[in-house]
Amino acid sequence: MDEKRALQDAFPRARAYDALTCGAPDRVRESAPRRSVFPYTERHVQCVWFDDRIRPAALVTSDAETLIVESPGQWNLEAGPDFLNAVLLVGPQRRRLEGDVEIHVRPDDWRRHGHAGDPRYSRVIAHVTYFPGPLPDNALPSGAVQCALNAPLRHDPSFSFENVDTTAYPYATPPNTPRRCGRLMAARSPDEHLAILEAAGEARMRAKAERILFALAQRPVEEVFYTEFMCALGYKHNRAPFRRLATTVPFQQLRNTRPADPMAAYALLVGVSALLPPTTSRTWDGDTNEFVRHLWDHWWKVRGRWEPRVMDASAWTLANQRPHNHPLRRLAAAASLFAGRESLYDAIRSLPVDSPRPWFRDVKRCIVDRGGGIAFWNRHLSLHGEETPRPVALIGKSRVASIITNLIVPMLAAEERDVSALVPLLPPDEDNALIRQTAHSLFGPDHNPALYRTGLRQQGLLQIFHDFCLDGTTDCAECALADALEGAG
């Protein structure tokens, strides 16, 4: 079966969302139809350009001149170029360019979006795209350079667009007054409200599956599952270092580390991550000191081979973390889940998807039970704390729910498994400000939160936010969703 057709069949209601919102411009549509398998958006590329922590240092123009970013510019949330008043140094003479920067996925988007004849783009000094490619002569303003990010990003094995949190960068703040979309939604029935949310939710799940497909075209399925699972264990603040660790210690190498002993795999992960405590401590109890000595016994045996690849400890965010989310605990779960002889993904893949409630129960049990193989962490929240009176799961229910929704179901769909029975029963994730903000916009301040207590409807609210609110103008005057709702009557 054609992969695109398979995803359409897996998420059939996404078509209703496509039909409702097909008039939305590409610049704000996260789920806009794509011309290739590249499953990320223009905003992802904007974030890379703006953030010097992830923007490649070695950039070159289409004329093979070096490009140094002295300032990426001010992020523009209104009409016109994406970044204003940037400063670039180009070529061996470091000639200085000051002006605006426009970002696209593909070079031809400049023409498709009609920028060539738009006076607002007359000060553009650089056209930055993900893919390389030529533009016709005189397409850009005089003196403007072209730069593609594809090659330098692909040369960084730890980079992934999945690590780019597009909501962590400037985005429009909606006004406090009632929104156009809210007024138009008020004229629709509650059943229509649910239908729109669930259709948007399926569109978001389809987009996740497309991204998995993109990854599967480049790496084996077990490696993709392992890497993305590791990122999920990193939660919000440590996704990038977890991905770097997963690329440094690939799945097969971790799995071959004494499969019968997860402590050996755990020692490898904490050693390479630079999180292994340098020594024992007088402030720890006897069990903790023995546990750390045991880790060192394993690490010493492989340290010489792995030490050149040890990460910088500063990569990790450890401050203000809940003890439950500390990387040392999450890595213990990873060692237990991925170092065994039986593949975790094979175990999940073998479960019948046509019985959704038992499937969700068995997947949760599989992850929670297998993830508790490092006994020390079942009774400790940190190396410094006392033993807990009751066992504490290394992966909590909310994290398991998030992994199921954001990784496991999309991955099964990408492998052409029929997940249509699973999608309506997706577990709810943790509530967040974006979900509440979008619900407030659509349904008013007095709406019933029970409206979006299912995982699929939460996904729908997030999709609507990313498609229509993230880059929207602050007065919502040109909201494409409101236009679509108005046009649909």
C-alpha positions in Angstrom: 0.0 0.0 0.0 1.2 3.5 -0.8 2.5 5.1 2.4 0.6 8.3 2.0 -2.7 6.4 1.4 -1.9 4.2 4.4 -1.7 7.2 6.7 -4.9 8.7 5.2 -6.7 5.4 6.0 -5.2 5.4 9.5 -6.4 8.9 10.3 -9.5 9.3 8.1 -11.0 12.3 10.0 -7.9 14.3 9.3 -9.4 14.8 5.8 -12.3 16.8 7.3 -9.8 19.1 9.0 -7.9 19.4 5.7 -11.1 20.3 3.9 -12.1 22.9 6.5 -8.7 24.6 6.6 -7.5 24.1 3.0 -7.5 27.9 2.5 -5.0 28.6 5.2 -1.8 30.1 3.9 1.4 27.9 4.1 3.1 30.3 6.5 0.8 29.4 9.3 -0.3 25.9 8.4 1.7 23.3 10.3 -0.2 20.5 8.6 -0.3 22.1 5.1 0.0 19.7 2.2 3.7 19.1 1.4 5.4 18.6 -1.9 7.8 16.0 -0.6 8.3 13.8 2.4 10.0 16.6 4.4 7.5 16.7 7.4 8.6 19.9 9.1 7.5 23.4 8.8 8.8 26.8 7.9 8.7 27.8 11.6 11.1 24.9 12.4 13.6 26.5 10.0 12.9 29.9 11.5 13.7 28.6 15.0 17.0 27.1 13.8 18.0 30.4 12.2 17.1 32.4 15.3 18.8 30.2 17.9 22.6 30.3 17.9 22.6 27.2 20.1 21.4 25.1 17.2 22.1 27.2 14.1 25.2 25.7 12.4 28.3 27.8 12.9 29.7 27.0 9.5 27.3 28.5 6.9 28.0 29.2 3.3 26.1 31.0 0.6 25.0 29.5 -2.7 28.1 31.2 -4.1 30.3 29.2 -1.7 31.1 32.3 0.4 31.3 32.0 4.2 28.4 33.5 6.1 28.8 34.7 9.7 25.7 35.6 11.6 26.5 38.6 13.8 22.7 39.1 14.5 19.9 36.9 13.1 17.5 39.9 13.3 14.4 40.6 15.3 11.6 38.0 14.9 8.8 39.7 13.0 5.3 38.5 14.0 3.6 40.8 11.6 3.4 40.9 7.8 6.7 41.1 5.9 10.1 39.4 6.2 10.6 36.9 9.0 13.5 38.7 10.7 14.2 42.4 10.7 17.5 44.3 11.0 19.8 41.3 10.8 23.6 41.7 10.5 25.6 39.3 8.4 29.3 39.1 7.4 29.9 37.5 4.0 33.0 36.2 2.3 36.7 36.4 3.0 36.5 40.2 3.3 33.6 39.9 5.7 31.5 42.4 3.9 28.8 43.6 6.2 25.1 43.2 5.2 22.4 44.9 7.3 18.7 44.3 6.6 16.0 41.7 6.7 16.0 37.9 6.4 13.3 35.7 4.8 13.1 32.0 5.7 11.5 29.2 3.6 11.7 25.5 3.4 12.5 25.6 -0.3 14.0 28.3 -2.5 11.0 28.4 -4.9 8.8 29.4 -1.9 10.1 33.0 -2.5 8.3 33.0 -5.9 5.2 31.0 -4.7 4.6 33.4 -1.9 4.8 36.4 -4.1 7.7 38.2 -2.4 9.4 39.3 -5.6 7.0 42.2 -6.3 6.3 43.0 -2.6 8.0 46.3 -1.5 8.0 45.0 2.1 10.8 42.6 1.0 13.0 45.2 -0.7 15.4 45.2 2.3 16.0 41.4 2.3 19.7 40.7 2.5 19.5 36.9 2.8 17.1 34.2 1.7 17.6 31.3 4.1 16.1 27.9 3.2 16.3 24.3 4.4 16.8 22.8 1.0 19.3 24.2 -1.5 18.4 25.2 -5.0 18.7 28.0 -7.5 16.5 31.0 -7.9 16.1 32.9 -11.2 18.5 35.8 -11.8 17.2 39.0 -10.2 14.6 37.1 -8.1 16.0 38.5 -4.9 16.8 42.2 -4.1 20.2 43.4 -5.3 23.0 42.1 -3.2 21.0 39.6 -1.3 22.6 36.1 -0.6 21.1 32.7 -0.5 21.9 30.1 2.2 20.7 26.5 2.7 20.8 24.9 6.1 20.3 21.3 5.0 23.9 20.2 4.6 25.3 21.6 7.8 22.4 20.4 9.9 22.7 16.9 8.4 26.4 16.8 9.4 25.4 17.2 13.0 24.4 13.7 14.2 22.7 15.0 17.3 20.5 17.5 15.6 16.9 16.8 14.9 13.9 19.0 14.2 12.1 16.9 16.8 14.2 18.7 19.4 13.0 22.1 18.2 10.2 23.3 20.5 8.5 25.8 18.2 6.5 27.3 21.1 9.7 28.3 23.0 10.3 31.1 20.5 8.4 34.4 20.0 4.8 33.9 19.0 1.8 36.2 18.8 -0.2 36.8 22.0 -4.0 36.7 21.3 -6.0 39.7 22.5 -8.2 39.4 25.6 -11.3 40.3 23.6 -13.5 37.5 22.1 -11.9 36.0 19.1 -13.5 35.7 15.7 -13.1 31.9 15.8 -14.8 31.8 19.2 -17.8 33.8 17.9 -18.1 31.5 14.9 -17.7 28.4 16.9 -20.5 29.6 19.3 -22.9 29.3 16.4 -22.1 25.6 16.0 -23.4 22.7 18.0 -21.4 20.8 20.6 -21.2 17.8 18.3 -19.6 20.0 15.7 -17.1 21.3 18.3 -16.1 17.7 19.0 -15.9 16.8 15.4 -13.6 19.7 14.6 -11.3 18.9 17.6 -11.1 15.2 16.7 -10.5 15.9 13.1 -7.7 18.3 14.0 -6.3 15.7 16.5 -6.1 13.1 13.7 -4.3 15.6 11.5 -1.8 16.1 14.2 -1.4 12.3 14.7 -0.9 11.9 10.9 1.8 14.6 11.0 3.6 12.7 13.7 3.4 9.5 11.7 4.8 11.4 8.6 7.8 12.5 10.7 8.4 8.9 11.8 8.2 7.9 8.2 10.9 10.5 7.4 13.1 9.0 10.1 12.5 5.4 9.0 13.7 6.3 5.5 17.1 7.1 7.0 17.6 4.6 9.9 16.4 1.1 11.0 13.1 0.9 12.8 14.6 -0.2 16.2 17.1 2.7 16.1 14.4 5.2 15.4 12.2 3.8 18.2 15.1 3.8 20.6 16.2 7.3 19.8 12.7 8.9 19.9 11.9 7.0 23.2 15.1 8.3 24.7 14.1 11.8 23.7 10.7 11.3 25.4 12.5 10.2 28.6 14.3 13.5 28.5 11.0 15.3 28.9 11.0 19.0 28.0 14.4 20.3 29.2 16.7 17.3 28.3 15.4 16.1 25.0 18.5 17.3 23.1 21.1 15.6 25.4 19.1 12.4 25.5 19.2 12.4 21.7 22.9 13.1 21.7 23.4 10.2 24.0 21.2 7.9 21.9 23.3 8.8 18.8 26.6 8.3 20.8 25.5 4.9 22.2 23.3 3.4 19.5 20.7 0.8 20.1 22.6 -2.2 19.0 25.7 -1.3 21.0 23.6 -0.8 24.1 21.7 -4.0 23.5 24.9 -6.0 23.2 26.2 -4.8 26.5 25.8 -7.9 28.6 22.0 -8.3 27.9 21.3 -10.3 31.0 22.6 -7.4 33.3 20.9 -4.0 32.8 23.4 -2.5 35.3 26.2 -2.9 32.7 24.1 -1.0 30.2 23.1 1.6 32.8 26.8 2.1 33.7 27.6 2.7 30.0 24.8 5.3 29.6 25.6 7.2 32.8 29.3 7.0 32.0 29.0 8.4 28.5 26.5 11.0 29.6 29.0 12.3 32.2 26.4 11.9 34.9 28.2 9.1 36.8 29.1 10.4 40.2 32.9 10.8 40.5 33.1 8.9 43.8 31.1 7.7 46.7 30.0 10.1 49.5 29.9 10.1 53.2 26.5 11.7 53.1 25.0 8.7 51.3 23.7 5.6 53.0 25.4 2.2 52.6 23.1 1.0 49.8 23.8 4.2 47.7 27.5 3.9 48.1 27.4 0.3 47.1 25.2 1.1 44.1 27.6 3.7 42.8 30.7 1.4 43.4 28.9 -1.2 41.4 28.4 1.2 38.5 32.1 2.1 38.6 33.0 -1.6 38.5 31.1 -1.8 35.2 32.3 1.6 33.8 36.0 0.9 34.4 35.8 -2.1 32.1 34.7 -0.1 29.1 35.9 3.4 30.0 38.9 3.4 27.8 36.9 2.6 24.7 34.1 5.1 25.4 35.9 8.0 27.1 36.6 9.9 23.8 32.9 10.1 23.3 31.9 11.2 26.8 29.5 14.1 26.7 30.0 17.5 28.3 28.1 17.4 31.6 26.9 21.0 31.0 24.6 19.7 28.3 22.2 18.5 30.9 19.6 20.6 32.7 19.5 19.5 36.3 18.4 22.5 38.2 14.7 22.9 39.1 14.0 19.3 38.0 11.5 17.2 39.9 13.4 14.2 41.3 11.2 11.9 39.3 12.4 13.4 36.1 16.2 13.4 36.9 18.2 12.0 34.0 19.9 9.4 36.3 16.5 7.9 37.0 15.3 8.1 33.4 18.6 6.4 32.1 18.0 3.6 34.5 14.6 3.0 32.8 16.3 3.2 29.4 18.9 0.6 30.3 16.2 -1.8 31.5 14.0 -1.2 28.5 16.6 -1.5 25.7 19.4 -3.7 27.0 17.4 -6.9 27.2 17.5 -9.8 24.8 13.9 -9.2 23.7 13.1 -6.0 21.8 10.7 -3.6 23.5 9.3 -2.5 20.2 8.8 -6.1 19.0 6.9 -6.8 22.2 4.7 -3.8 21.6 4.3 -4.6 17.9 3.1 -8.1 18.7 0.1 -6.8 20.7 -3.2 -7.0 18.8 -4.4 -3.5 18.0 -8.0 -4.5 17.3 -8.7 -4.7 21.1 -7.8 -1.1 22.1 -8.5 -1.1 25.8 -6.4 -4.3 26.5 -3.8 -2.9 24.1 -3.4 0.4 26.1 -3.3 -1.6 29.3 -0.7 -4.1 28.1 1.5 -1.4 26.5 1.6 0.6 29.8 2.3 -2.5 31.8 5.1 -3.5 29.3 6.8 -0.1 29.7 6.4 0.3 33.4 7.3 -3.3 34.3 10.3 -3.5 32.0 11.5 -0.1 33.0 12.0 -1.0 36.6 15.0 -3.4 36.2 17.4 -1.3 38.2 16.2 -2.1 41.7 17.9 0.7 43.5 15.8 3.4 41.8 12.5 1.6 42.6 13.0 2.9 46.2 15.0 6.1 45.7 14.3 9.4 44.1 17.9 10.6 44.2 21.3 9.5 45.4 21.0 11.9 48.3 17.5 11.0 49.5 16.4 8.3 51.9 14.7 5.1 50.7 11.0 5.7 49.9 8.4 3.8 51.9 6.7 2.6 48.7 8.1 1.7 45.2 8.2 4.6 42.8 7.9 3.9 39.1 10.8 5.1 36.9 8.3 6.1 34.2 5.1 7.6 35.5 1.6 7.2 34.0 1.6 10.7 32.4 5.0 10.0 30.7 3.8 6.6 29.4 0.7 8.3 28.1 2.7 10.9 26.2 5.0 8.2 24.8 2.0 6.2 23.5 0.5 9.2 21.8 3.6 10.9 20.5 5.7 7.9 19.5 4.1 4.4 19.6 0.8 5.0 17.9 2.4 7.1 15.1 5.1 4.6 14.7 2.7 1.7 14.2 0.8 3.9 11.7 4.0 4.6 9.8 4.5 0.8 9.6 1.1 0.5 8.1 -0.6 -1.0 11.1 -4.3 -0.2 11.5 -4.4 2.1 14.5 -7.9 3.5 13.8 -9.3 1.7 16.8 -6.6 3.1 19.1 -6.8 6.8 18.0 -10.2 7.6 19.6 -9.0 6.2 23.0 -5.6 8.0 23.2 -4.8 8.7 26.8 -4.9 12.4 27.9 -1.5 14.0 28.3 -0.7 16.6 31.0 -2.7 19.7 30.6 -0.7 22.8 29.5 -1.1 26.5 28.8 -1.4 26.1 25.1 -4.3 23.7 25.4 -6.1 26.0 27.8 -5.4 29.1 25.7 -6.7 27.5 22.5 -9.8 26.2 24.2 -10.4 29.7 25.7 -10.1 31.2 22.2 -12.5 28.7 20.6 -15.0 28.1 23.4 -14.8 31.2 25.6 -13.8 31.6 29.3 -16.7 29.6 30.7 -16.3 26.4 28.6 -16.3 23.0 30.3 -12.8 21.5 30.4 -14.4 18.0 30.0 -14.7 18.9 26.4 -11.0 18.1 25.8 -10.2 15.5 28.5 -9.4 12.9 25.8 -6.0 12.6 24.3 -7.3 13.0 20.7 -9.1 16.3 21.5 -6.0 17.6 23.3 -4.0 16.9 20.2 -6.7 18.7 18.2 -6.3 21.9 20.3 -2.5 21.7 19.9 -2.8 21.3 16.1 -5.1 24.3 15.9 -2.8 26.4 18.0 0.3 25.5 15.9 -1.6 26.0 12.6 -3.4 29.3 13.3 -2.2 30.9 16.6 1.5 30.4 16.7 2.3 32.8 13.9 -0.9 34.8 13.8 -1.1 38.5 14.0 -2.0 39.9 17.5 -5.4 41.2 16.5 -6.5 37.9 14.8 -7.8 40.0 11.9 -6.4 37.7 9.3 -7.0 34.4 11.1 -7.3 31.7 8.5 -9.3 29.4 10.8 -11.9 32.1 11.3 -12.0 32.6 7.6 -12.5 28.9 7.1 -15.2 28.7 9.7 -17.0 31.7 8.2 -16.8 30.3 4.7 -18.1 26.9 5.9 -21.2 28.6 7.3 
